[in-house]
Amino acid sequence: MVEASEPPAGDLRPVVGLDAAFLRTETASTLWHVVGVIVLDDRDAAAPFDAEMLRRVLAPRLDAVEVLRRRVVDGPVGVPAARWLTAPVDLDLHVQGVRLPEGAGLAEVAALAGEIAGRPLPRDRPLWEFTVVDGLADGRKALIAKVHHSLVDGVAAVGVLGAVFTAAPEVPPVRDARAFVPPPPVDSRSHLRAAAQVAIDQPAVLARVLTRLVRSGWDLVRAVPGRSGTPALPFTAPRVCLSRSITPARAAAFADFDLAALDEIRRAFAVTFNDVAVAVTAGVLRTWLAEAGDRPDRPLVAAVPTSVRRSGDARSGNEVSVLFGALPVHLDDPVARLAFVADQMPRDKALYEQVGPRTLPALALVAPWNLAAAAFRAYSDLGLADRLPPAVNLVCTSVPGPAVPLYCGDARMDVMFPLGPIFDGAALNVTVISYTDRVCAGFLTCPEVAPPVQHLADAVADEVAALLAAARDQE
């Protein structure tokens, strides 16, 4: 996929908006990257899938995917804002291979993914790395892909996925390992030109943002008196074990089930894919928190990242906002939880629309991220999440994924598990995605503040089975 209006190699561009937020607010414990764990079957492939095979796949495609060649550089003294530099990539640094002990399974892959998720990406190169994992007992391979959130949101990640995977198997050409040429030093005058451009653009951007904020605030004030029901709001979340300061430690777990089961539940109760995914998440969280003796008597509040891209726009960077959703962990009956979600989600979406989906991205364009980063680090270093009311309890999202099988080289993708970031006060991320005939869920926690994450994944099968049985009772 070739991105529109790609800058020439060596061009410097300011890092702005949410991209800047993800770069500047990263701390030792809050790491703003996304991780994807993909299981590949190369047992019938013409050539084995390993790190060198992945380098061969990527080498001829890097020119078409600018985001994988984008490195962050800081300006000289007096020019504090970061810039993007499009530069050559040394694939030997970005693609590595790991072999697990013989007989390993998905649990061992998840443990490795947790270790990788807990390490920051080096800032002296483009902010991504791929790890090819060998040694699974069934002969398959795994690919652990880590990309910084400043480079991609969920939609832009599809463009990266399209660069690595194809709809049909293919054997890539042999790679010329001598092709990498280190980029030349950046001329300080380039930083000054980029800074000058920001200074020129900023007044107009600020005027647009203030106009948007005034309009959104007025619309919200007019709408609240007549609103039926109560939408989920930040800082109304109950305090649970997830509402604590986190460390860099990460633990991951995976679960998957038949898409046909989700479709049957969806049709029986006349709800959406997202409604079922959220209800299943609420059910497994109820079981998980009860095991820890920490189940609240009211709904959890989840931050739900939501794309605000226009149709057909798959450029890199972030075009996302946040919807706040209620997860009914206080309800015992799975059907009641599903009904609660189906009734509550329209209220949450209505508030989101009233505030304005593009309000958060607009604010990010004018926020002083260098100052905000200092405040964010202080919040983390002082452990304020342990003392202040939690804004949300977790991050939760569900998206439809590819409906057809994909291949990396000659290896077929069997399943994919997404792992999103966590932060102080919200020590759990749940991301659900469909792929062909499966629904795949990835869970990421900080194990030093949360119960064992594998118990969360283990509860998925029972929750889906309970909803499926209730759906069949409807017939």
N, C-alpha and C positions, 0 to 999 in steps of 0.2 A: 504494500500500500504506500503510495507516494504522497507525502503531505503537501498541502497547498502552500505556495509562497515560501518555500524552504530557503533559509538564509545561506549564503555562501560559507564555505569552510573558513574558520578564523573570525567570523563576524561575531561581535559582542552585542548582546541584547539584555536589557534589564530583566531581572527576576521580579515579577510583580504579583499582586493579588494573593490568592490562596497558595500559589506556588511558593511565593516568598514566605508565607505563614508556615508552611510545612518545613521549609529550610531553617527558618530562624527560631522556631519554637521547639526544635528537637533538643532533648536533654539526654543525660546518661541513662535515664530510665524510660523516657518516652521517645520511641524510635519510629519515625514516620515513614516506614516502608510497608509495602504490601508483599505478601508471599503467596505463591501458588505452588501446590504440590500435585504433580501429574504422574500417573502411573502409565507406563508405556509397555506394549507387548512387541518385542522384536524377535520372538522365537521363530517366526517364519520369514524374517527379513533376509534380504540378500546379503546384508552386512550388519554386524552387531552395532547397537546404539551405544556409544560411549562419548566421552568428552570431545574427542577429536572429531567424531561424526557430527556433533552439534556445532562445533566450530566450522566444519565444512558447510553445514546448512546455513549458518549465519553470514559467513564471509561475503557471498555475492549479494546479500540483501541489505547490508548495512547502509549503503548509499541511499536506499529507498526509505529508510526509517531513521529520520533525523534524531528522534528522541533518544535512540541508543548511542548516539555520538555526542550527546550534550553533556558538557562538564560545567560545574559551577566554579567560578573564579571570583575572589574578593578583590575589590579595588584598592588602590594605594591609599595612604593616609589622607584623610580629608574627603575620600569618596567611599563611604561605608557600604553602600548597597552592593549586593552580589549581582553578577552577570552570568548569562549563559554563553558558553563558548562551544561552537560546533567544531569538533576536532576528530582526528583519526582514533581508532579503537584498537587496543592490543588485546585480541581475543584470548591469548594465553593467560592474561590476568583475570579476565571476566568469566571464563568457562573452566571449571575444575571438575575433577572426578573424585568420588569417594567410594570405597568398598566397605560395606557392612559385614559383620561376622556372618559366616555361612548360616543359613536357616532363618535369616531375619524376615520379618513380615512388616505389615503396615504400622504396627506399634513402634518398631525401631525407626522406620522412616519418619513417623511423627515426632519421635524424640529428637532426631537429627534436625528436623524442620524447626523445632522449638529452639534448639541451640543456634541455628542460623538466624532465626528471627530476633534473637537477643543480642546480635552483634551489629554495630552501626556500619554503614557503607562508607568506605574510604572516600574522602572529598577530593583526592588528587586525580580522579579519573571519573568517567561517566558513572552515574549512580545506579548501577545494576550489577547483578552477578547471577550466574546459573550454575547449579551443581548437579551433575549426573551421578546417580546413586546405583551401584551394582551390589549384588550379593543377596537379593531377595530369594527366598526358598523356592518360589514357583518359577524362577528364571526370568521374571519380568524386570524392568528397570524403572527408576523413578527420576523425575526431573524436579528440582526445587529451584524455582525462579523467584528472585528477590529484586524488586524495583522500587525506587524511592517515590513516595507519593507526590513530590514536587514535579515529577515528570509526567505522571499519568493519573487520571481518575479511572473509574470503572469502564467508561465508554472508550477512552483513549487506549486503555489496556487491550481492547479488542484489536486495535491496529497493530500493537506489538505481537499479539497472538497470531494475527494473520501473517506476520513476517516470519514466524517460526514454524507454524503449522500450515499444512495444505490439505485440500479435500481428497487428494489421491497420493498414494505412496510414490516417492521418487528418491533416487540415489544422487546426492549432490556431487559436484566435481571435486577433485582433490584440491586441497587448499595450499596456497603458497604462503608458508609460515613467515617468509621474509618480507611480506608486503607492508608490514607496519612501519610507519615513519613517525617518530615523535613530533608533536606540534611545536612550532617555534614559540619563544617567550611572547607574552602579550604586551604590546606597546601601551604604556600608561595613557597615551593620548586617546586610545580607544575607549578607555574607561571614562575619560572626561567627556568625550562625545556622547556616550550613552547616558551619562549623568545629566548632561545639558538637555538631551531629548526628554528625559523624565521631567525636568524642571519646566520645560515648555508645555508639556502635556498636562501636568498636574492640576492647574487651575480649572481647566475644562472638565477634567474627571471629577474633581471635588464638587463642582457645581452640579453635575449630573447626579452624584451620589446624594447630596443634600436634598435635591428635589425629590429623588426616589424615597428617601427616608421620611420626609414630611408627608408625602402622599400615602405611604404605607401606614404611618402612624395614625393619620386621620381616618383612613379606611378602617383600621382596626378599632379605633375608639367608637366609630359609628356602628360597627357590627357587633361588638361584645354584648350590649344590652339585649339584643334580640336573639342571641345564640342559644340554641337548645343543647342541653348536655354540657359536659365539661371536657374540653380537650386536654391531652397530656401537655404539661408545661415543664420547662426546665426548673430546677431547684424545688420541685415538689416530690422528688424521688425519695423513697424510704432508705434509711441507712442499713446496708447489709455488708457482708464481708468484702464485697467487691468495691465498696466505697472507701478505699484506703489508698495511701501512697504506695506506689509500686516500685520494684527494683528492675534491673535489666533482665532478670530471669524470665524465661518464657517456656510454656508447655503447650503442646498442640495435641489435638485428637481429631479423628475423622469418623464420619458415619455416612452411609448411603443407602438408598432404598429405591424401589421401583417407581418411576414417574406415573405408571398406570394406577398405582395406589393413590397417589395424590390427586390425579384426575378424577378417580371414582369418588373420593371424598368431596372434591370441589363441586362435582355435578350433583351429588346427593343433597348437599346443603345450599346449593346455589350461591357459592362464595367464590373468591378469586384464588389464584395460585399463591399470592402473597398472604392472604388471610390464613390459608392452611399452614404455610411455612411459619408464620408468626405464632399461630396456635400451638403447633408442635414445639416451637422454641419455648413458649410459656410453660408447656407441660413438662418438658425435660428440666427446665430451670426450677420448677416447683419441686420435683423429686430431688434434684441435686442440692438445693438449698435446705430442704427438709433433712437430708442426711447429715448436713453440717449443723443442724439445729438453728438455722438462721432464716427461716422462711417468714416473710413479712405478711401482714394482714391486709395489704392493699397492693395495687399493681406496681410493678417496676416501671421505670421510665427509660426507654431506649432512644438513643440518637440513631436516626435512620438516614444515612447519606442518600441524596436524591439528585440525579442528573438534571441540569437545567440547560443542556445543550440543545441547539436547534437541530431539527431532523437532518440527518446526513452529515453532521459535523463530527468528525472523529479525530480532530487534531489533538496533539499532545497537550499536556497541562491539565488544569483543573477547572471544570465548569460544573460545580456541585453546590448544593445547599443542604440543609439539614431539616428533616421533619422529626418531630418528637412523637413517639408512639407508646401506648400503654400496653404492658404485658400482664395478663390476668393470672399471676402466680397464686393469687389468694383463692381462686376457685378450684374446687375439687373435681368437678365433672369435666371431662374433655370436650363434650359437646357444648357445655356452658361456656368453656373458654373460647371455643371457636365462634359461638354466637356473640360473645363479648367483643372479640376482635372485629368481626364483620360489622357490628354496630358502632364500635368506637373509631375505627380507622377513618371513616368518612369525616368525623368531627376533627380528627387530627389533621387530615388533609385540608379541610376547609380553613383551619387556622393558618396552616402553612401557606395556602394560596392568599389568604387575607394579608398576611405580613408581606408577602411578595417573594416568590422563589429566588429572585435575583438580588434580594437585599443583602444577603451574606456575601456573595461574590463582589457586590458593589462596595461594601464596607471594606473588604479586604484590599481593594485597589488603593485606598487612601490611608489605611492604618499605618502607624509608624512602627514597623515590625522590629526594628532594632530595639526600641524601648519596650515593646510588647514582649520580646524575647527575654529581656532582663526580668520582667515581672513573672513570666512563665517559669523561668529557672528558679526564682525566689519561691514561688508557689511549691515547686518540686523539692527544692533543697530544705525548706522549712517544714515539710510534711504537712502543709495546710489542708490537704485532702482529708487528713485524719481528724480535723477540727471543724472545718466548715461544712455546711450542708452540701450534699452531692448534687451536682447539676443533673446528671443522668446516672444510671446504674451500669449501662453497657452500650455497646454499639451493635446494631443488628440490621442486616440487610438481606434481601433475596432478589435474585435476578434470573431471567431466563437465559440459558446459555446456548451453545451450538446444538442444532437438532440433528446434525449429520456427523459421522465419524471423521476425526481429523488425524493427520499423520505428521510426524516429525522425521524427515528423511523417509526411511522405509518402515518405521516403527509406528504402530497404531496407538493412539491415546485411548486408554480404557476408562479411566475416571480422572476427575480433577477436583481438588479441594482447595478453595481459597481461604487465606488467613489474613484478616485485616488487622490494623494497629489497635493497641490499647493505650490508656493513659491514666495518670493519677486520678483516682476517684471512679474509674470505670475499667475495672481489671478483667473484662471479658469482651471478646469480639466473636459474634456468631455470623457467619456468612453462608448463605445457601444459594446454590446454582444448579440449574438443570443441564444435563449433557446427554444427548441421544435419548435413551430410555431410562436414565437414572437421575435421581436427585441427590446431590452431594453437599454435605455440610462440613464446614471447617470451624473448629473451635480453638481459640487462642486465649490463654490466661497468663497471669503472673502467678506461678505456683506458690509463692511465698505469702500470698494473701487469699488465695482461692482454694476451694476443695479440689481433689484430684480431677483433672479435666476429663480423663477417660470415662469416669462415671457419667459425665454429662453425655458423651457420645453413646455410651451403652444404653442410655434411657430412650434413645430415639426410636428403636425398633418397637418397644412396648407402646410408646405414645402413638406411633403411626397405626399399629395394630388395633389400639382401642378406638381410634377415630374411624378406621376402616370397618370394624365390626358395627359401630353405631351407624355408619352410612348404609351398610347392608340391611340393618334393621329398619331403615326408612322405606325399603322396597315393599 
